[in-house]
């Protein structure tokens, strides 16, 4: 099988295409690091039905945060109100 045939396979296209299902943060865990005043936010990602990704996307994302203010801004940015279309379901 050559590279052209491999990239034409539907499963490979789904992973390599970088698209896939839209994921949302269903859980966010914040922990302190060994350095005082620094944090790490870990997001557990899932689709709108709460299912983990099955299309090659990662199910977790980590963000290093260097101050309490940055942590609060991060949480406000990522955990704000849901879009109106999600509330209608």
C-alpha positions as CSV (number, residue, x, y, z in Angstrom):
1,X,0.0,0.0,0.0
2,X,1.5,3.3,-1.0
3,X,1.1,6.7,0.8
4,X,-1.7,7.9,-1.6
5,X,-3.8,4.8,-0.9
6,X,-3.2,5.1,2.8
7,X,-4.3,8.7,3.0
8,X,-7.4,7.9,1.0
9,X,-8.7,5.6,3.7
10,X,-11.7,7.2,5.5
11,X,-10.3,6.5,9.1
12,X,-7.0,8.0,8.2
13,X,-8.6,11.1,6.7
14,X,-10.6,11.6,9.8
15,X,-7.4,11.6,12.0
16,X,-5.1,13.5,9.6
17,X,-7.7,16.0,8.6
18,X,-7.6,17.6,12.1
19,X,-11.3,18.2,12.0
20,X,-13.5,15.6,13.7
21,X,-16.2,16.2,16.3
22,X,-16.3,19.4,18.2
23,X,-15.2,18.8,21.8
24,X,-16.1,20.7,24.9
25,X,-14.6,20.8,28.4
26,X,-16.8,18.6,30.5
27,X,-14.5,18.7,33.6
28,X,-11.7,21.0,34.6
29,X,-9.3,20.1,37.3
30,X,-6.9,22.7,38.7
31,X,-3.9,21.7,40.8
32,X,-1.0,23.6,42.3
33,X,2.5,23.0,41.1
34,X,5.6,22.7,43.3
35,X,6.3,26.3,42.6
36,X,4.3,28.7,44.8
37,X,1.5,30.6,42.9
38,X,1.6,28.4,39.8
39,X,-1.2,26.1,38.6
40,X,-2.0,23.5,35.9
41,X,-5.5,23.3,34.6
42,X,-6.5,19.9,33.0
43,X,-9.6,19.8,30.8
44,X,-11.3,16.5,30.2
45,X,-12.8,16.8,26.7
46,X,-16.0,15.2,25.3
47,X,-18.5,15.7,22.6
48,X,-21.9,17.3,23.3
49,X,-23.3,14.0,24.5
50,X,-20.5,13.5,27.0
51,X,-18.7,10.8,25.0
52,X,-14.9,10.9,24.8
53,X,-13.4,11.4,21.3
54,X,-13.1,8.3,19.1
55,X,-11.7,10.1,16.0
56,X,-8.1,10.4,17.0
57,X,-8.4,13.6,19.0
58,X,-7.0,13.8,22.5
59,X,-9.4,13.4,25.5
60,X,-7.4,15.8,27.8
61,X,-5.6,19.1,27.5
62,X,-3.3,20.8,30.0
63,X,-2.6,24.5,30.4
64,X,0.2,25.8,32.7
65,X,-0.9,28.9,34.6
66,X,1.6,31.2,36.2
67,X,-0.5,33.2,38.7
68,X,-3.9,33.0,40.5
69,X,-5.1,35.9,38.2
70,X,-4.2,33.9,35.1
71,X,-6.0,30.9,36.5
72,X,-9.2,32.9,37.1
73,X,-9.0,34.4,33.6
74,X,-8.5,31.0,32.2
75,X,-11.5,29.6,34.0
76,X,-13.7,32.5,32.9
77,X,-12.6,32.1,29.3
78,X,-13.2,28.3,29.1
79,X,-16.1,27.8,31.5
80,X,-18.3,30.7,30.5
81,X,-22.0,30.4,29.6
82,X,-22.9,27.8,27.0
83,X,-24.0,28.9,23.5
84,X,-27.8,29.3,23.0
85,X,-27.9,26.4,20.5
86,X,-26.6,23.9,23.2
87,X,-29.3,25.0,25.6
88,X,-32.1,24.2,23.1
89,X,-31.2,20.4,23.0
